[in-house]
Amino acid sequence: MDIRRADQRYRGGDEAAGIETRHAFSFGSHYDPDNLRFGAVLACNEETLAPGAGFEEHPHSHTEIVTWVVEGELTHRDSTGHESVVRHGDVQRLSSGSGVRHVERNDGPEPLTFLQMWLAPLRPGGEPFHEVVRGIADSTPYAVPEAGAMLHVRRLGAGERTAVPDAAYAYVHVVRGEVLLDGQRLAAGDAARITGARGLRAEGVTGAELLIWEMG
């Protein structure tokens, strides 16, 4: 189990444009040859956008992009004609396929923070695809078969426990609160990269929310 702390993430963004970013993996101009991916996960970016700030239209291809809003509202528009407003509890996925362009903005009155996770597809290409699952229930898995991955959303009260799925690769990200994972204390923004996960449990130290990627 490889623990990565929140303050180890690379800081990016554009302060003048109201954008703050924390990169858990090599991304853009930040390159670390020892931190390129884990399993299917290529990126886990925490983005904070001031009201009115955003990322203007830009392209993606050959990537599965999954978004989880921590607080605020994210407005998404893409070149396939989809437009959505994503809130906490919703899971948004954009399969970029052979190519798609999109816009991401904070059109709301409050600051927006969201996690965006990029996964490598098993096969490149294909038609772009977009969906939003509203208000995903606790412990309900969300499958990304194109990447051979499953996302589990876990919400814990203090003292409550949950199993980490047994998997060749498991990526655990603490969205909020604190947990104990195999004796290690993890706080918001911390993550664990687990190879050969077997019989692991997470326990809430406080109320907590976790995102867990189960990968073959």
N, C-alpha and C positions, 0 to 999 in steps of 0.2 A: 504494500500500500504506500503510495507516494502522496504525501500531503503538500498541497500548495496553498499558501496563505494569501489572503486578500491583498496585503500590501506588497506581495511579490509580483503582482500583475503589472504589465507595462502600461504606463499612462499615455493616452493619446487624446485625439479630439482637437477642437478649435475653440478655445475659450472665448475669443471675440465673437464667434458665431453662436455661442450658447451651447456648445457640445462638449461633454466630458466623456471619455472612454477609458475602460479598463480591459486590457487584453490578457487572457489567460494563456494564449498560445502565440507563436510567431504570426504577425499580421501586418500587411502593408509594409511600411518602411522598417518595422521592427522585425529583425530576423535573428533567430536563435536556432542553429542547426540541431540542437538537442531538445527542442521543444516545438516540433512541427505538427504533431497530432497525437491522439491517443485513441486506439481503436478506430472507429469511423469519425470521431470528433476532430474537426479541423480548427474550429474556433469556438470560443465562448467569450463573447464580448458583452460587457455591461455598459450600456449607453444611457447617459442622462442628458435630456434635452430641455432647455428653457422654453417657456411658452413662445410659440412662433418659430422655434428653431427646427431644423430637420436636415435630411439628406436629400438633395434634389435628384432628379432622375439619373440613374446609373445602371449599368448592365451587370448581369450574373449569368453564369452557365455552369453546367455539370456540378451542381451543388444542391443539397437539401438544406433549406434554411428554416429553422424552427425558432419562433419568437414567443417569449413569456414576459408579460408586463408585470413589473413589480408594483408600480404605482403610476397613476395618471392614465392617459388615453393616447394610443398610437394610431395615427391615420396612415393607411397603406393604400397606394394606387399602383397598378402595374399595366404593362403594355398589352396584356390579354383582356383588359377591360374590367378587371376586378377592383373594387374599392371596399375597404372595410375599416371599422374603428375597433381596435382591440383593447380590451381592458383586463385587469387582473382576474385570473381564473380561466381566461380563454387561452387556447393553444392555436397559434397561426403557423401554417406551413406553406412555404413557397418552394416547389420543385422547379428549379430553373431550367432543367432539361438542356436542350441545345442552345437556349438563349432567351432571356427575358429582361426587361427594364422595369425598374420600379422607383417609387418615391416613398419616403418615410418621414413623417412630420409630427410635431406636437402642435396640433391646432387647438388644444384645450387651454384653459386659463391657469392650470397648475403645472409644476414641473413634472416631467415624464422620465421614469427609469424603466428600462427593459433589458432583458437578457436575450441575446441572439446567438444561437448555436448553429454552426455550419457543419454538415456531415458530408462525407464523401460517398457518392452513389456506388453501388456495385457495378453498374454499367453506365457509361457516359451517354449523353444525348437524350432523345425522346422529346415529347411535347411538354411544355410548361404546365404546371398544375398548382392551383391555389385553393386552400380551404381554411376555415376557422371553426374550431370546436368550441362552443360557448359553455362556460361554467363547468369545466371538466371536474368530475367528482374525485374525491380523495381516493387514492389507490387504483383509479381507473387507468389502465395502460393505454398509451397512444402509440400505435405502430407506425414506423417509417420503413416499410419493407424494401423500398428502393435502396436503403443504406444498411439493411440487415440489423435494424436497431429498434428498441422499444423505450419510450419515455414513461417513467412512473412519477407521478406527482404525489408527494407524501406530506401530510400536515400532522404535526405532533403537538400534544400538550406536554407540560412538564411531567416527566416520569413515564410518558407513553413510549412504546417501542415499536419499531417496524423492521421487517427483514429487508436486507439488501439482496436483490435477486442473485442467485448463483449464476455466474456467467464468465465467459472467457475474459471479457472486459466490462468493468462497471465504472462509470464516472458519476460521482456524487457531488452536487453543488448545493451549498447552503444559501438559500435565498434570503431568509430572515431567521432571527433567533440563534440559539446555540444547541448543539447536539454532542453526544458522545458516540464515537464510531470506533469500535474495537479498542476502547480505552483512550482514544485520541479526542480531545475537545476541539470542535470546529465551530466557528462563528460565521456570521453573515459575510459572504464573499469568499470564504474558504472552500476548497474542493479537495476531493480524494480521487486518485486514479488507482484503481484496483485491478490487478491482473490475477485471473483464476479465483474470483470471488466465491467463497464457500462458507455458508453458515454465519454470515456477518449480520449484525443488528445495529441499528441506530436508535438512540434514546434521547428524547427531548430533555435538555437541561432547563430550557425555558420553552414557551410556545415557539414552534419552529416550522419552517416550510423548506422542503428539499425537492430538488429535481434529480432524478436518478436515471442515467442512460444504461440500459442493458444491451450489450453487444456481443455478437458471436465472434 
